[in-house]
Amino acid sequence: TGDAVRFEARARNPEGERLLSAVVCGIGPGPTGRERFCYISEDVTERRHAEDALRESEARFRALVETMPQMVFSATPDGVADYFNGRWREYAGEDACAVGAGSWTDRLHEDDAPAVSGAWSRAVAEGTDFSAECRLRGRDGSWRWFLVRAHAVRGRRGEVQRWLGA
């Protein structure tokens, strides 16, 4: 068909080490204008090892967070919650923890909401860690006291990449 084909292939380099190559091949113009078969191959072994290590690390982190007894959440740099672990979902209910359903601050008691929401907004704006004692509403309508903390996870340039909270 003349379409390029992409695939990965295992090979050995001249030293006999196993590597993984990403290959693109197809038909292209030659130096005389006539079509000829050509290919490009790139060693992606290190990248694949890094991707595998990242997947393994993420799986370990998720298993840890899902099995711990604390309620855990994460949020985007602007403070919008994008993940709640099983304890949060058990306490607040699945609907309250759905992505896009709102913030964990929506569960605050009306007497605590102004101060705690304000402190959370300041922490997000300033990129400082957050800590507050407050009452949160459960899915059954009951109120319980919690110590809520969130840590700003930073990138290489110091920018907040995400928030991890419990």
N, C-alpha and C positions, 0 to 999 in steps of 0.2 A: 504493500500500500504506500510505501514511502514514508510512513510515520516513524518517528523515533521510538525506540524501545528502551525502557529503563528497567534495570534489575540490579540485584546485589549478588555478588559471587565471592566465595571463599577461595583464597589462593595462598601461596607462600611467596615471601619476598626472597631476594637472592641469598639472604642469610638463613633461610629455611624457617623463618617465623611465620606463623599463621596470621593472615590479615583478612579484613573484609573490605571489598571494593564496591563502590557504587559505580555502575556502568551505564552509559548512555551510548547507544549506537544507532546508526541509520545510514541513509544515502545522502550524500552532499556533493557539492561541486568540487571537482579536483582542480589542480593548477592550470590545466588546459581547457577548463570549462566542461569537461566530460564528467558525468556523475561517477562517484566512487563510494565504496563502503568506508565509513569512518567510525571511530568510537573514542570516547573519553572515559577514563577510569580514574577514580579518586579513592585513596585509602581513607576509609571512614571508621577504622578499627577503634581509635581512641574516642571518637565521638559516640560510637555505639556503646562502648564500655561506660562512658559517662552517663548516657541515657539510661542504661540498665541500672547503674548505681543510683541514679536519681529515682527511678521507679521503685527500686527496692527500699530506698529511704522513705519515700512517700508512703509506701505500704506499711512499713514499720510504724511511722508516725500516726497514720490513720488507725491502725490496730491499737496502739497505745491510747489514743484519744477516745476511741470508742469503748474501751474496756475500763477506763478509769471512772471512779465514782463521782468526780466533779462534773459540773455543767461547764462545757467548753464551747467557745465560739471563735470565729475569725471574722475579720472585717476588711474591706477594701481600704486603701489609703484615706479616703474621705469619710471613713467611719461607718459605712453601710455594711451591716452583717451579711455575710455570704455563706456561712456554714454554722450549723449547730450540731453538737454531738447528740448521741442517744439520750443522755441524761436531760439535756435541755428539752428535747422533743417529748420525753416522758413527763416532765414537769409542766411545760407551757402548752403542749399539744402540737400536733403536726402542722396545723394551719398557721399557728403563730410563728413557726420556724421555717415556713416555705420561703425560698429565695424570692425577694421582691415583696414579701408580706409586711415589711416594715423593719424596725430596729428593735433590739433588745430593750431599748428605753421605752418602747410602747407598753411594756409590762410593768413599769414603775408605778408605785402607789402615788396618788395625787399629791400627798404631802411631801414626798421625796422627789418628785419629778423635776420641779424647777431647778433645784440645786444640783442634782445628779446629772440631769441632761445638760445643764450649763457647764458643769465640770468636764463631762465627756466631750462636748463641743470644743472647749478650750484645749483639752488634751490633743484632740484631733488637729486643731488649727496650729498648735505649737509643736506637735510631734513629741509630746512628753507622755510618760507612762501615766496610767490612770488607776485610781483606787477609790472606792466609795462603799459605805455600808448603806443598804437600802432594802426596801421591801419590794418583792416581785410577785405578781399575780400568777397563780397556777391555773391550769386548764379547768380546775373545778371551782375557780373563783376565790380560793383561799389566798392569804398573803403570808409570805415567809420572809424572814430577814436573811440577807446574803451579804457577803463581802465580795464585791465584784472588782476584779483587777484586769487590766489590759496592758500589754507590752507592745511598743512600737518596734516592728522588725524593720531594720534599715538595709538599704542597698549599699553598694560600694561608695557612692557619693554622699551617703548620709541621708538620703531621702527615705521617707516612710514607704515601704512596699506593701505592708499589711499589718494588721493588728491581730494579736492572739490574746484571747481573754478567757477568764474562768470565773 
